[in-house]
């Protein structure tokens, strides 16, 4: 089998990583030392904001009044589907159990929600109202005790009113007017009277992603996130215009958002390469300024010989979002293994998943779909194990553990078995 790159990307999703690492580390070090003082300084510097950090109940009510009823209805629509999907996920997780592994040896597991989650909601170039629903809802369904959310102030009044409304509706206990590294630092270090969070979730720019990466270990994180990605598998039955539109739809996220097309149809490939730049030129200035360099520097069109070849290269890329515009959708569902979220058929699209259809849109990027899925209710739940055993069971388990410990050269371990065997009359 052979593949042919009709358009090859100039850059990769990791191209700019090294530029941000040092700067983010220095800022986090300062935030950890000076905490609220440093956070307010950085918020003033980067967001031009000096207002209240923790959003008061009065401000939440004010924000709610600013959101028109149709948007409220749409937020409710999205929340209901995302909540219902999360509830079904929770229902199908393994339950608590205890099992007798051998006579007198009992072991089990308990599924326990984390105590405190921090949810970052991006709100810079775009007001990501849907991200508030995606981050907070599964945490609430999982049973997280305290949910603290942060979103960058859009002006002197604080975060976007729609984001505040959605965060409150979905069950956030605390909402903060903080963006970027300042927000991540505040959540991780426990500032402004809030506890330090146990787990950080949410998408963001490269600075947010790097801050989360650096803090991993001090806190848990949902995943190592990079620029959003889309890949489309398309054969001869695909609607060429829809494929082109869907590539452009994701390219507007940012200048470094990759879009990849895997196809067995050369005419489709040629159409995409011609049509995508045309569609980008038809966009308003803001989205166009993002989509144009994204396609130029990160876009790829790859011509394959067979469906199996398309599936193989798709699994190698492990894209964040993967659309399939091809025949025999069930075959693709069973065959494909690596992706963040899968969209089968032209009737659905990444934008539906981004906004309201149900499955979460906080997903693995940069090939991480090879080893993890996206944010879901189970990410907020710890699977903890326990064991207990009778004195009689030590006769076998204790003696076996002691022998294995000595085989490994760990005498002190072995003696913890010896002392019990002696006490229980099994020596």
MOTAVEN-V21757 format. One record per backbone hydrogen bond with DSSP energy under -1.0 kcal/mol. NH is the residue of the N-H (numbers start at 1). CO is the residue of the C=O. If there is no record, write none. Layout:
((NH/CO) (NH/CO))
//
This chain:
((4/303) (6/301) (7/301) (10/297) (11/297) (15/12) (17/14) (20/17) (21/17) (24/20) (25/21) (26/22) (27/23) (28/24) (29/25) (30/26) (31/27) (32/28) (33/29) (34/30) (35/31) (37/34) (39/35) (40/36) (41/37) (42/38) (43/39) (44/40) (45/41) (46/42) (47/43) (49/43) (55/175) (60/56) (61/57) (62/58) (63/59) (64/60) (65/61) (72/68) (73/69) (74/70) (75/71) (76/72) (77/73) (78/74) (79/75) (80/76) (81/77) (82/78) (83/79) (84/80) (85/81) (86/82) (87/83) (88/84) (89/85) (90/86) (91/87) (92/88) (93/90) (97/109) (99/107) (101/105) (105/102) (106/388) (107/99) (108/386) (109/97) (110/384) (112/382) (114/380) (117/146) (118/199) (119/148) (120/201) (121/150) (128/122) (128/126) (129/127) (133/129) (134/130) (135/131) (136/132) (137/133) (140/136) (141/137) (142/138) (144/139) (146/115) (148/117) (149/174) (150/119) (151/176) (154/158) (155/158) (158/155) (164/160) (165/161) (166/162) (167/163) (168/164) (169/165) (170/166) (172/167) (173/147) (174/147) (176/149) (177/53) (178/176) (183/179) (184/180) (185/181) (186/182) (187/183) (188/184) (189/185) (190/186) (191/186) (194/191) (197/187) (198/116) (199/116) (200/220) (201/118) (209/205) (210/206) (211/207) (212/208) (213/209) (214/210) (215/211) (217/219) (218/215) (219/215) (220/198) (222/200) (230/258) (231/321) (232/260) (233/323) (234/262) (235/325) (238/235) (243/239) (244/240) (245/241) (246/242) (247/243) (248/244) (249/245) (250/246) (251/247) (252/248) (253/250) (257/254) (260/230) (261/300) (262/232) (263/302) (264/234) (269/265) (270/266) (271/267) (272/268) (273/269) (274/270) (275/271) (276/272) (279/275) (280/276) (281/277) (283/280) (288/284) (289/285) (291/287) (292/288) (294/290) (295/291) (296/292) (297/293) (298/294) (299/295) (300/259) (301/7) (302/261) (303/4) (304/263) (310/306) (311/307) (312/308) (313/309) (314/310) (315/311) (316/312) (317/313) (318/314) (322/341) (323/231) (324/343) (325/233) (332/328) (333/329) (334/330) (335/331) (336/332) (340/319) (341/320) (343/322) (345/324) (348/345) (353/349) (354/350) (355/351) (356/352) (357/352) (368/365) (370/367) (371/368) (372/368) (375/362) (379/376) (380/377) (381/378) (382/112) (384/110) (386/108) (388/106) (390/104) (394/391) (395/392) (397/393) (399/394) (400/396) (401/397) (402/398) (403/399) (404/400) (405/401) (406/402) (407/403) (408/404) (410/405) (414/410) (415/411) (418/414) (419/415) (421/417) (422/418) (423/419) (424/420) (426/421))
//
